[in-house]
Amino acid sequence: MAATGCIGATGSSSWDYKHLWSALVIAFVLQSMLLPCLCDVGMAKMKLALWFDLLVALRIGMARVIGETGRGWIFYAILIWTSPGWIEGLAILVHGPH
């Protein structure tokens, strides 16, 4: 029987890199549209978003290189998809509502 989905030939699930990279690109676009404002708070939000994106991209790349298996990629997918919301919430928590 041929392996389908993200289940490898050995039966262990591997990370869905296509989903993660797509989510990271879409989240970057959403962050760029939803987070900025022409103030220091907006710049801080975008810097946080860019650092977050960079760290997650490095983590995904590392997982790819070492061939991680399991469902750990779902945690990163959730973080990526919700990043515009929690970055905005963190900015409100730190700087207060503007």
N, C-alpha and C positions, 0 to 999 in steps of 0.2 A: 504494500500500500504506500502510495506517495505521501510525503509530508506536506501538510497544508497549513496555511495561516502562519503563526509564529511558533509552531511546534517543530523542532528540529528532528533530524533522522534518529537521534538517540532518545527521543521522547521528552527531553527537557525543553522547556520554553525558553526562547531567547528574546532579547529586547526588541521592541518594534521601533527601529531607528527611523523608518520612514515617517511614522506618526510623530515621533519626538521632534525631528527636524522641521516637519511641516508646522507643528504646533509652535515651535520657537519662532519661525518666520511670521506666522499669523499673530502671535503675541507681540512681537516687535512692532508690527504695523499698528495693532490696537494700542500699545503703549504710546506710540508716536502720535496717535490721534487723540487719545483720552487724557493723557497725563500732562502734556506741556501747558504752560501758561507763561506769559511774558514777565516773569518775576523770578526771584531767587529760589522760591519754593518749587516752581516748575523745573528749574534747572537741576535742583537737588533730586527731584523725583526721576527725572530722565537719567541722571548719573547713576542712581540706585538701580533703575531698570536696566541700564546698559551693563553694569557690573554683574547683576543677577544673570542676564542673558549670557554673558561671557563665562561665568562660573558654571552654569548649566551646560553650555556647549562643550566646555572642557571635560565635564563629568561624563557627558554622553560619548565624547570621543574616547575617553579612557575606558569606558565600558566596552566600546567597540573593539579597541585594541586588545584588551585582555579577554574578550569573548564571554562577558557575563551572561548568566542565564537566570531565570526566575522572573518574578513579577515586579521587581524593584523599579522598572521603568515607569510603572503606573504612577508611583509617587511623584516622579519628575514631570510626567504629563499633567497631573493635577496642579502642581506648582506653576507650570508654564501657563496653562489655560486660565488660571485664576490670578496671574501676576498683576494685571492692571488694577484689579480690585484691591488686593492686599497691599500693593505699593501705595495706592491712594489712601487707604486706611492708615497705613504706617505714617504717611506724611501728615495726615490730620492728627494722629496721636502725638507726633513730635512737634509739629509747628502750630497745631490748632487749626480750626476751620478758617478759611480765608474768604 
